[in-house]
Amino acid sequence: MVVLDSLQSRQRYVELFERYGVLLTDHQRAVLELYLRNDWSLSEIARSQETSRAAVHDLIRRSCNGLEEYENRLGLLAAEERRRSERAAMAAELAGIRRRLTRLEQEVGRT
């Protein structure tokens, strides 16, 4: 189910769109571009597409479900999040090593 009422869920769909948007149809991509990146309302998109709000809502829901399906199959976003987490852990470990090295250098300098 597509929920775009929170900033966090909207950001997730923007990230999914950035990775998988090329796999959508031109029409789906154009509507999601307006909705996610340009922050147009359903009414604004409906007017520009000469269709109803319900049709736009349905297209956005189906498109976002498609993006989620691509992510479930390909896992690009999950892989990037894992790499980001691993980099943060390595950076924290490196900072700890640097602190220990600085303390050792200070102890050696005092003797």
C-alpha positions in Angstrom: 0.0 0.0 0.0 1.3 3.5 -0.9 1.4 6.0 1.8 2.7 9.5 0.9 1.4 11.4 3.8 4.7 11.6 5.7 7.9 13.2 4.8 9.8 9.9 5.4 7.6 7.9 3.1 7.6 10.6 0.4 11.4 10.6 0.6 11.5 6.9 0.2 9.4 7.1 -3.0 11.7 9.9 -4.3 14.7 7.6 -3.8 12.9 4.7 -5.4 11.9 7.0 -8.3 15.5 8.1 -8.8 16.6 4.4 -9.1 13.8 2.8 -10.9 11.9 5.7 -12.6 13.5 4.7 -16.0 11.6 1.4 -15.7 8.2 3.1 -15.6 6.2 4.2 -18.7 6.7 7.7 -19.9 3.3 8.7 -18.6 3.9 7.2 -15.2 7.3 8.9 -15.0 5.9 12.3 -16.0 3.1 12.2 -13.4 5.4 11.0 -10.6 7.9 13.7 -11.6 5.2 16.3 -11.1 3.9 14.7 -7.9 7.2 13.7 -6.1 9.8 16.2 -7.4 7.7 19.2 -8.2 5.2 18.7 -5.4 2.1 19.3 -7.5 -1.3 18.4 -6.0 -3.5 15.7 -7.5 -5.8 18.4 -8.8 -3.0 20.3 -10.5 -1.8 17.1 -12.2 -5.4 16.2 -13.2 -5.8 19.5 -14.8 -2.5 19.3 -16.7 -3.3 15.8 -17.8 -6.9 16.6 -18.6 -8.2 13.7 -16.4 -9.7 13.2 -13.0 -8.1 13.4 -9.5 -9.1 9.8 -9.0 -7.3 8.7 -12.2 -4.2 10.5 -11.1 -4.4 9.0 -7.6 -4.8 5.6 -9.1 -1.8 6.1 -11.5 0.4 7.3 -8.7 -0.6 4.4 -6.5 0.1 1.8 -9.2 3.4 3.5 -10.1 4.6 3.6 -6.5 3.6 0.0 -6.1 5.6 -0.8 -9.2 8.6 1.0 -7.7 8.3 -1.0 -4.5 8.1 -4.2 -6.6 11.3 -3.2 -8.5 13.0 -2.6 -5.1 11.8 -6.0 -3.8 13.3 -7.7 -6.8 16.4 -5.7 -7.3 17.2 -4.3 -3.9 19.2 -1.3 -5.0 18.0 1.0 -2.2 18.4 -1.7 0.5 22.0 -2.3 -0.8 22.8 1.4 -0.7 21.4 1.6 2.9 23.6 -1.4 3.9 26.7 0.3 2.4 25.9 3.6 4.1 25.6 1.8 7.5 28.8 -0.2 6.9 30.6 3.1 6.0 29.4 4.7 9.2 30.5 1.8 11.3 33.9 1.8 9.6 34.2 5.6 10.1 33.4 5.1 13.8 36.0 2.3 14.1 38.6 4.4 12.4 37.9 7.4 14.7 38.4 5.0 17.7 41.7 3.8 16.3 42.8 7.4 15.8 42.0 8.3 19.3 43.9 5.3 20.7 46.8 6.1 18.4 46.9 9.7 19.6 46.9 8.5 23.3 49.7 6.1 22.5 51.7 8.9 20.8 51.2 11.1 23.8 52.3 8.4 26.2 55.4 7.7 24.1 56.2 11.4 24.0 56.0 11.7 27.8 58.6 8.9 28.4 
